[in-house]
Amino acid sequence: MPDDTAGARRRTGTGFALALALALTLVLGAVLVTGRPDDDRRADDDGCRPRTVASWAADSALTSEFARYGDDAGRTDDWTGGDGTHSVRLPDGRLLWLFSDTFLGRVHGPPNPAGESYTWRDAAAPLVRNSAVLMRDGRLEGTLPAPLFPDPSPDRWRWPVAARVEPRSPGSSEQVLRVLLWVRQTAQHPWIYGVPTATEVATLSLPDLRPESVVTVLDQERVADPSRRMLFGTTLVEEDGWTYVFGGDDGRPAARPASHAYVARVPDGGLADPAAWEYWNGSAWQTRARPEPVLGDGRRTGVGSAFSVAREEGTYVLFTMATGAKGLTTVASYWACSPTGPWHGPAHEFTPALPDAGTAAYNPQTHPELSEDGRLVLSYDVNWLETGGAAAMLSRNVSLYRPRFVTVRLAPGR
């Protein structure tokens, strides 16, 4: 079949950004609920306590560093903008930033062709489905050859999500980098940004970051209803020899106005082994089981398709876009004593800065490797809301399609 999808993707700007904006729009009116009554909100023996956002502030240094790097016109094969922002600390101290849809090429200083004071890129700038950028001591220093993970076929692509360094196999002294990948396939309306097909895990060697293999850990093609297909890896948390991997489904607009959230766990060193994955079935961990949601009832409750979980002492804290009319501008937090819940909240909401009234925030992600002194570093992505004009706007003003950062301080909640 002729591949005409690349041009279509370039015209729409970025599938990941707009798909998430669409998904967030679909959760209007949804409320995230717990699996147990409110009177079950009690501390456990591991020191779990209710947590909420006490304060937050813009992290201008990190935001400016991505603007500096993206505006550098010295190379034509490096990152100038992207979304799906995830990060992982490497053993040698470097920080690897992973992005989904990414613009490469060169940007130009203001004014743009319309006479506006924006840094801009050519409308024909290369767009790839994923990229990775290295940071050392707080300064971005280079883009790996992009795309880092090639499309598996002309009508499918890979979006990298969470990643971690772990033993090559359980008990091994050799470390490798594992990257979770979402595979999506071109489809017809209403799946204009593709349908989920699989969760994969890529293995990269260290320290050279050479891709070695890609393994499918959860194939969803036999699930007939695309809205019931799950993708894992929007966030992960490491604890006591386990990696807890969170994921969600897409939630069809006409049938389910909100996505469900799920969780799996994998023993240390086993992310690339499909047989090592255990899924929460509602009461126990099982291999090869269909997971049960830990959040969302599929009718009026649920989460956005991209969210993040961090562990603060004995408490798990979840960040997602708020429900209701604030779902494209406001971040909410929830807490639980276990990855499986019950999840309580929203505990607090805050609205980070947006560059324009026509833009939306999405994909809040924590970056624990940058967090210190009781403050969490949180990124959020920004994109133009109107899909028809997104590509033109992202070329006209390159700052619209880069991550922004805030620092968040948590405090005891109720």
MARFIMAR-751313 format. One line per field, with one value per residue (C-alpha): residue in one letter; residue number from 1; x, y, z. Coordinates in Angstrom, 3 decimals, padded with zeros to 6 digits. Example, Ala and Ser with C-alpha at 12.3 -4.5 7.8 and 13.67 -1.06 7.14 Angstrom:
// residues 2
aa <- [A/S];
i <- [1/2];
east <- [012.300/013.670];
north <- [-004.500/-001.060];
up <- [007.800/007.140];
// end
This chain:
// residues 414
aa <- [M/P/D/D/T/A/G/A/R/R/R/T/G/T/G/F/A/L/A/L/A/L/A/L/T/L/V/L/G/A/V/L/V/T/G/R/P/D/D/D/R/R/A/D/D/D/G/C/R/P/R/T/V/A/S/W/A/A/D/S/A/L/T/S/E/F/A/R/Y/G/D/D/A/G/R/T/D/D/W/T/G/G/D/G/T/H/S/V/R/L/P/D/G/R/L/L/W/L/F/S/D/T/F/L/G/R/V/H/G/P/P/N/P/A/G/E/S/Y/T/W/R/D/A/A/A/P/L/V/R/N/S/A/V/L/M/R/D/G/R/L/E/G/T/L/P/A/P/L/F/P/D/P/S/P/D/R/W/R/W/P/V/A/A/R/V/E/P/R/S/P/G/S/S/E/Q/V/L/R/V/L/L/W/V/R/Q/T/A/Q/H/P/W/I/Y/G/V/P/T/A/T/E/V/A/T/L/S/L/P/D/L/R/P/E/S/V/V/T/V/L/D/Q/E/R/V/A/D/P/S/R/R/M/L/F/G/T/T/L/V/E/E/D/G/W/T/Y/V/F/G/G/D/D/G/R/P/A/A/R/P/A/S/H/A/Y/V/A/R/V/P/D/G/G/L/A/D/P/A/A/W/E/Y/W/N/G/S/A/W/Q/T/R/A/R/P/E/P/V/L/G/D/G/R/R/T/G/V/G/S/A/F/S/V/A/R/E/E/G/T/Y/V/L/F/T/M/A/T/G/A/K/G/L/T/T/V/A/S/Y/W/A/C/S/P/T/G/P/W/H/G/P/A/H/E/F/T/P/A/L/P/D/A/G/T/A/A/Y/N/P/Q/T/H/P/E/L/S/E/D/G/R/L/V/L/S/Y/D/V/N/W/L/E/T/G/G/A/A/A/M/L/S/R/N/V/S/L/Y/R/P/R/F/V/T/V/R/L/A/P/G/R];
i <- [1/2/3/4/5/6/7/8/9/10/11/12/13/14/15/16/17/18/19/20/21/22/23/24/25/26/27/28/29/30/31/32/33/34/35/36/37/38/39/40/41/42/43/44/45/46/47/48/49/50/51/52/53/54/55/56/57/58/59/60/61/62/63/64/65/66/67/68/69/70/71/72/73/74/75/76/77/78/79/80/81/82/83/84/85/86/87/88/89/90/91/92/93/94/95/96/97/98/99/100/101/102/103/104/105/106/107/108/109/110/111/112/113/114/115/116/117/118/119/120/121/122/123/124/125/126/127/128/129/130/131/132/133/134/135/136/137/138/139/140/141/142/143/144/145/146/147/148/149/150/151/152/153/154/155/156/157/158/159/160/161/162/163/164/165/166/167/168/169/170/171/172/173/174/175/176/177/178/179/180/181/182/183/184/185/186/187/188/189/190/191/192/193/194/195/196/197/198/199/200/201/202/203/204/205/206/207/208/209/210/211/212/213/214/215/216/217/218/219/220/221/222/223/224/225/226/227/228/229/230/231/232/233/234/235/236/237/238/239/240/241/242/243/244/245/246/247/248/249/250/251/252/253/254/255/256/257/258/259/260/261/262/263/264/265/266/267/268/269/270/271/272/273/274/275/276/277/278/279/280/281/282/283/284/285/286/287/288/289/290/291/292/293/294/295/296/297/298/299/300/301/302/303/304/305/306/307/308/309/310/311/312/313/314/315/316/317/318/319/320/321/322/323/324/325/326/327/328/329/330/331/332/333/334/335/336/337/338/339/340/341/342/343/344/345/346/347/348/349/350/351/352/353/354/355/356/357/358/359/360/361/362/363/364/365/366/367/368/369/370/371/372/373/374/375/376/377/378/379/380/381/382/383/384/385/386/387/388/389/390/391/392/393/394/395/396/397/398/399/400/401/402/403/404/405/406/407/408/409/410/411/412/413/414];
east <- [000.000/001.401/002.612/000.854/000.767/003.996/002.649/-000.570/001.344/003.431/000.326/-001.256/001.919/002.154/-000.066/000.991/000.320/-003.038/-004.143/-003.553/-005.301/-008.247/-008.193/-008.176/-011.125/-013.006/-012.681/-014.702/-016.985/-015.129/-014.181/-011.381/-012.732/-011.276/-011.988/-013.074/-015.133/-013.567/-013.455/-010.764/-008.243/-005.796/-002.057/-000.457/002.486/004.963/004.406/001.859/000.125/-002.195/-000.151/-001.155/000.507/001.395/003.017/004.478/006.680/007.845/011.293/012.579/016.104/015.031/012.464/015.061/017.618/015.311/014.596/018.333/019.069/016.084/016.988/020.604/020.911/024.334/023.049/020.324/019.862/019.027/015.976/014.093/010.869/008.953/006.438/005.894/008.660/010.277/013.709/016.053/019.369/022.223/024.924/027.594/025.509/024.096/020.364/018.594/015.453/013.017/010.453/007.651/006.846/009.850/010.800/014.393/016.109/017.013/015.109/015.316/015.391/012.579/010.775/008.951/007.574/004.402/006.458/005.864/008.538/008.711/011.565/010.280/011.004/010.446/007.090/008.983/011.115/011.668/009.230/010.167/008.148/010.711/014.010/016.454/018.548/021.457/022.016/025.148/025.345/022.148/023.126/021.718/024.612/023.373/020.626/021.040/020.413/016.681/014.399/016.028/013.342/012.373/008.758/007.911/005.976/004.826/001.517/002.831/005.071/006.704/006.392/008.879/007.498/009.014/012.501/014.847/018.320/018.193/020.239/020.352/018.658/017.680/020.844/023.154/025.942/025.660/023.272/021.251/018.685/015.093/012.681/008.930/007.430/003.855/003.037/000.127/-001.312/-002.998/-006.789/-010.006/-012.245/-012.701/-009.161/-007.591/-004.379/-004.076/-005.143/-002.978/-001.510/001.210/003.525/007.154/010.384/013.610/017.017/019.929/023.525/025.417/027.165/026.942/023.102/023.121/019.686/020.042/016.541/012.823/010.440/006.643/005.473/001.743/000.125/-003.334/-004.220/-006.612/-008.677/-011.356/-012.494/-009.625/-011.008/-010.266/-006.660/-004.115/-000.701/001.692/004.541/003.118/004.985/006.827/007.934/010.706/010.258/011.621/012.947/009.885/009.136/005.498/004.411/001.246/-000.825/-004.226/-006.681/-007.986/-011.676/-013.893/-015.683/-019.165/-018.853/-016.498/-015.879/-012.742/-009.760/-009.100/-005.790/-004.029/-000.855/001.585/004.728/007.984/010.899/014.151/015.876/012.753/011.216/012.176/010.766/007.023/006.681/007.923/005.116/002.346/-000.904/-003.258/-006.546/-008.503/-007.474/-004.084/-001.074/-001.231/000.744/-001.107/-004.223/-006.356/-005.773/-008.589/-008.646/-007.227/-008.876/-011.988/-015.315/-015.487/-018.651/-018.161/-014.829/-011.271/-007.942/-006.276/-004.216/-000.941/-000.219/002.685/003.237/005.974/006.659/007.175/008.261/005.434/002.910/002.278/001.335/-000.326/-000.384/-002.813/-004.715/-007.750/-011.227/-014.032/-013.563/-010.051/-008.776/-006.639/-005.051/-004.902/-002.944/-004.499/-002.885/-004.066/-002.512/-002.547/-000.719/-000.251/000.131/-003.164/-004.988/-007.402/-006.535/-007.827/-008.361/-008.159/-006.033/-005.019/-005.027/-002.738/-002.611/000.857/001.583/000.535/002.027/-001.213/-004.973/-005.154/-002.825/-003.311/-001.194/-000.965/001.242/002.355/005.463/007.583/011.379/012.615/016.241/016.081/014.054/015.694/015.079/011.506/010.612/009.432/010.309/007.312/007.183/004.156/003.833/002.176/000.475/-001.938/-005.536/-006.993/-005.805/-006.343/-003.893/-001.492/001.319/001.348/001.329/004.109/006.273/005.340/006.224/008.620/008.193/004.682/006.034/008.611/008.349/007.880/008.794/007.597/008.806/006.186/006.380/004.208/002.796/000.495/-003.052/-006.322];
north <- [000.000/003.468/005.354/008.713/008.935/010.861/013.870/013.724/013.663/016.635/018.605/017.966/018.857/016.108/013.133/012.585/016.151/016.452/012.940/013.749/017.086/015.254/012.634/015.334/017.015/013.731/013.531/016.690/016.148/013.047/012.593/010.326/008.151/005.778/002.081/002.325/004.707/007.978/006.744/004.281/007.140/006.030/005.719/002.314/000.737/002.077/005.709/006.496/009.808/011.972/014.292/017.398/020.180/022.906/025.257/025.373/027.697/027.957/026.439/029.031/027.597/024.224/025.757/028.228/025.473/023.663/026.972/027.653/024.237/024.235/027.682/026.744/026.899/025.252/021.815/020.567/017.098/017.927/018.553/021.833/020.829/017.800/016.421/013.264/014.420/011.671/011.458/008.883/009.232/007.176/005.532/008.021/010.965/012.078/012.641/011.216/013.024/011.019/012.633/011.438/013.397/015.653/018.451/018.417/020.817/024.442/027.356/031.002/034.081/036.635/038.147/035.254/035.518/037.096/039.844/038.536/038.446/034.630/032.259/030.054/026.918/026.040/024.418/021.501/020.861/017.130/015.478/012.138/009.956/009.906/011.357/011.402/014.312/014.098/016.510/016.815/018.982/020.788/021.599/019.870/018.767/016.625/014.694/010.983/009.890/010.272/008.486/006.404/003.738/003.231/002.785/-000.941/-000.537/002.269/002.663/002.200/004.213/004.094/006.663/006.245/006.735/005.813/004.318/002.958/001.522/-002.062/-005.294/-007.006/-009.956/-010.593/-010.760/-009.646/-007.155/-005.627/-002.722/-001.737/000.925/-000.220/002.099/001.457/002.072/002.648/001.302/002.890/002.317/004.599/004.248/005.898/008.280/008.515/007.161/009.943/009.755/006.003/003.029/001.358/-001.960/-002.948/-002.081/-002.830/-002.657/-001.580/-002.516/-000.107/-000.807/001.391/003.732/004.101/003.934/001.574/000.011/-003.762/-005.196/-004.454/-006.963/-006.890/-007.342/-006.765/-007.295/-005.746/-006.427/-009.246/-006.877/-005.961/-002.740/-000.194/001.657/-001.414/-001.746/-000.910/000.699/000.559/002.884/006.383/006.309/003.845/003.664/001.455/-000.064/-003.071/-004.942/-004.269/-001.843/-000.739/000.251/002.306/002.478/003.261/002.737/005.207/005.384/005.701/009.094/007.688/004.792/005.817/009.470/008.753/006.418/003.692/003.436/000.091/-001.106/-003.955/-004.957/-006.533/-007.838/-005.930/-006.919/-008.327/-005.478/-007.040/-010.457/-010.683/-013.701/-011.644/-009.097/-009.394/-007.444/-006.319/-008.154/-006.337/-008.569/-010.127/-009.983/-012.462/-013.169/-013.268/-011.857/-009.080/-006.176/-004.527/-000.749/000.813/004.126/004.908/003.195/003.873/005.980/009.119/008.602/008.184/009.812/011.310/008.947/010.449/010.845/010.437/008.794/009.551/008.058/010.432/008.458/005.903/007.714/007.425/010.745/010.884/013.932/014.218/016.946/018.057/016.898/019.134/022.346/022.786/019.633/021.462/023.963/022.604/019.836/017.861/015.542/012.341/010.049/006.391/004.006/001.418/001.415/-000.481/002.180/003.175/006.574/009.642/013.086/015.447/016.799/020.052/021.691/024.277/026.007/026.415/029.168/028.814/030.933/031.675/031.489/029.010/026.478/023.537/021.832/018.045/015.096/016.161/014.118/014.002/013.885/012.453/012.466/016.292/016.590/017.615/019.379/018.141/019.598/017.585/018.714/018.398/018.977/019.618/019.776/022.571/022.511/024.453/023.374/023.600/020.532/022.049/024.889/023.159/022.522/026.132/027.488/025.161/026.342/029.974/029.974/027.204/027.900/026.400/022.874/022.499/021.260/023.665/022.954/023.705/022.694/021.381/021.132/018.518/018.722/016.677/016.590/015.198];
up <- [000.000/-000.853/002.209/002.235/006.029/006.447/004.608/006.540/009.815/008.770/007.852/011.243/013.110/015.690/016.287/019.907/020.958/019.296/020.186/023.832/023.509/021.957/024.700/027.346/025.702/025.886/029.639/030.223/033.132/034.295/037.943/039.156/041.974/044.500/044.653/048.305/050.453/051.628/055.223/054.120/053.779/056.419/056.721/056.288/058.067/055.474/056.394/053.712/054.354/052.246/050.030/048.134/046.157/048.646/046.121/042.657/040.624/037.022/036.402/033.969/033.833/032.418/030.089/028.781/028.226/025.810/024.069/023.751/022.329/019.976/018.630/017.913/014.142/013.985/012.890/010.581/012.072/015.666/017.843/017.449/019.187/020.420/022.880/024.948/027.296/029.408/031.030/032.544/034.386/032.902/035.063/033.892/035.108/031.776/031.444/028.398/027.249/025.117/022.831/020.606/017.425/016.848/014.482/013.236/010.897/011.488/012.947/011.945/014.087/014.173/012.496/010.857/007.295/008.698/010.319/013.841/016.531/016.693/015.998/013.185/011.159/007.513/006.776/005.182/008.290/008.894/011.309/012.889/015.251/018.072/019.200/022.117/023.384/025.839/028.720/030.835/033.961/033.069/029.481/026.376/024.209/021.318/019.545/018.847/015.237/014.705/014.682/017.376/016.961/013.290/012.232/012.242/008.961/006.649/008.498/012.054/014.310/017.732/020.515/023.399/026.886/030.273/030.573/033.225/033.640/034.915/034.888/031.512/033.204/036.832/038.938/036.115/036.875/033.394/033.027/029.971/029.205/028.660/026.874/026.752/023.298/022.199/018.733/016.893/013.426/010.933/011.060/009.949/011.869/014.822/015.257/013.227/015.249/014.953/017.021/019.691/018.617/021.098/023.958/023.203/025.173/023.490/024.918/024.428/025.361/027.800/027.685/023.886/023.718/020.757/020.097/020.383/020.253/020.453/022.060/022.114/025.694/025.139/021.735/021.431/017.793/018.678/020.811/018.301/019.963/019.748/022.755/024.916/023.782/026.475/026.214/029.169/030.054/030.484/033.814/036.039/039.665/041.086/044.547/046.458/043.423/041.267/038.457/038.527/035.012/034.546/031.388/029.959/027.139/024.580/025.469/022.378/022.387/021.818/024.236/027.036/027.744/029.773/029.774/032.311/034.142/034.698/036.378/035.822/037.656/036.518/038.630/038.394/035.135/033.494/031.526/028.179/029.131/028.337/030.646/033.609/033.397/035.989/035.669/038.411/037.851/040.559/043.439/042.618/040.300/037.428/034.275/030.963/032.633/031.284/033.663/035.572/035.937/039.064/038.116/036.095/035.478/031.718/031.933/033.970/035.712/034.493/033.640/030.596/028.482/029.742/033.440/035.822/039.204/041.723/045.161/048.070/051.137/051.530/049.346/045.620/044.006/040.586/038.312/035.416/033.637/035.624/034.721/033.511/031.579/033.031/031.361/028.797/031.177/034.724/036.467/039.324/041.876/043.573/046.156/047.176/049.506/046.758/042.965/042.807/044.840/046.080/044.626/046.481/045.026/043.438/046.262/044.580/041.168/039.629/036.240/034.726/032.238/028.598/025.815/023.983/024.440/021.563/023.184/025.534/028.205/028.377/029.384/032.891/033.718/036.852/036.623/039.934/038.779/038.832/042.015/045.290/048.595/048.730/045.339/042.332/038.823/036.517/032.751/030.596/026.832/024.862/021.475/019.333/019.882/016.386/014.497/011.067/011.672/014.046/011.555/010.383/013.927/015.087/012.193/012.651/016.374/017.422/021.145/021.027/020.699/023.442/027.041/029.897/033.506/037.007/040.466/042.848/046.631/048.303/051.809/054.051/052.706/053.915];
// end
